[in-house]
Amino acid sequence: MATHSSISTFITRFASITSPSSLPCQRPCTHTAPSARPVALLLLPFHASSLHSDGSKEAHISRIALLLPLLKDTAQLEDIMDCLQEWPEPVVPVQSLSEAPTLPDRYVKPPSQRPSVGDAARSLDIPVVDLAMLPGGGGGVVEAVSEACRHWGFFQVVNHGVSLELVRRFREAWRGFFHLPMEEKKRYANSPRTYEGYGSRLGVDEGAILDWGDYYFLHFLPCYLKDHDKWPELPPCLREATDEYGVEVRKLCRRVMKALSLGLGLDADRLQKALGGDDEGVCIRVNFYPRCPRPDLALGLSPHSDPGGLTVLLADDHVHGLQVRKDGVWITVHPLPNAFIINVGDQIQVLSNAEYKSVEHRVVVHAKEERLSVAFFYNPRSDIPIGPVPELLAAPGRAALYRPMTFDDYRLFIRRRGPRGKSQVESFEAMAIPGT
Ligand SMILES: O=C(O)CCC(=O)C(=O)O
């Protein structure tokens, strides 16, 4: 077991590679970048804020110490940090392989993980919720959202209030990006340090079996992390459309957060407050799944639950691919025209003390069709502790299922390992404090 002093030395080492940065800010933002914030490392667990003010370094150490049951020793923590610096082997864009006659071995999943196993009947699908009555909450909308989050962790929303013209423009801009020449896309090649940019793998395990998909990952909030220079320059309308889309979908998330809060019997703003109020984080991942020579052997995205708060998915308007695990069976989602798919992430599961479920999902691919989807990740402010909302623990016999942890600490592990079902949130359940 690592000692606090050895962890402290380790943290100091990482603090020493921080550098000042000023990034363009599009709008007023209360959550400002500390002067020496390690922007390149912000997806790693060490926020400069936890290293500056008196005592907060110790707080960070104790948060890291909570993770130690998952780690053999400090060397293992160092190992995680080191291997997040670069990809372990050259990255090959999946798009460049899609015309190959056979599926390269790197993408062949073991038989138990292949998509044909356990597929459900078409008749079952995730609930659909009409949001026209939000934020007022009439017409049973709060109950419908709450039911969906308790039993499915997923639902589709119609009448969501986001302009359909904007959605079309945004989607076409990103489709255009993925059809640019490879050299243009590679200008934005990403690394596991921040994942920002054009990428083709998640996780840094050498020799891992990979998913059949490319993606573009970017930060939208907090505004000090948003950097247009890291977003594609082409097609020319992409940045503007992405900015507008981010603003509108954030508004949608805030409305849905109110419904989630009311559905738990809390004040409408309680969950938003627990997530960091106006200082929430937003990242966007645009997924591009090229045609695959053997879709029966591969997955576009391996089973995972989303680590953040809520995810708003813009699914492909023509090609299905998302599957949700329900009672051990994979259900194919059939997106309605002009709908969004919303799912609960691990942080909402934690805040709700597992009343709401963050559910495993995966993506299947196709031989003849490529597919584009956009995941809008609505996350907590990354440096505040996220634990079950105390009001939910007031009733006798209601024990906290999770210890508080920052989102920075939480996602460190996911970034290293890539998608691994629900193992992350479940391992933290196992660490809950008995009797609290
Ligand atoms: O492509 C999809 O339908 C789902 C994408 C997804 O689960 C993700 O980006 O986390």
The ligand as a Tripos MOL2 file, in Angstrom:
@<TRIPOS>MOLECULE
LIG
   10     9     1     0     0
SMALL
NO_CHARGES

@<TRIPOS>ATOM
      1 O1        -22.6820    5.3780  -31.4330 O.co2     1 LIG1
      2 C1        -23.5350    5.1990  -30.5970 C.2       1 LIG1
      3 O2        -24.7060    4.9690  -30.8900 O.co2     1 LIG1
      4 C2        -23.2010    5.2240  -29.1280 C.3       1 LIG1
      5 C3        -21.9390    5.9600  -28.8140 C.3       1 LIG1
      6 C4        -21.5290    5.8380  -27.3970 C.2       1 LIG1
      7 O3        -21.9950    5.0210  -26.6410 O.2       1 LIG1
      8 C5        -20.4830    6.7320  -26.8780 C.2       1 LIG1
      9 O4        -19.9450    7.5550  -27.6380 O.co2     1 LIG1
     10 O5        -20.1720    6.6180  -25.6560 O.co2     1 LIG1
@<TRIPOS>BOND
     1     1     2 2
     2     2     3 1
     3     2     4 1
     4     4     5 1
     5     5     6 1
     6     6     7 2
     7     6     8 1
     8     8     9 2
     9     8    10 1
@<TRIPOS>SUBSTRUCTURE
     1 LIG1         1 GROUP 0 **** ****
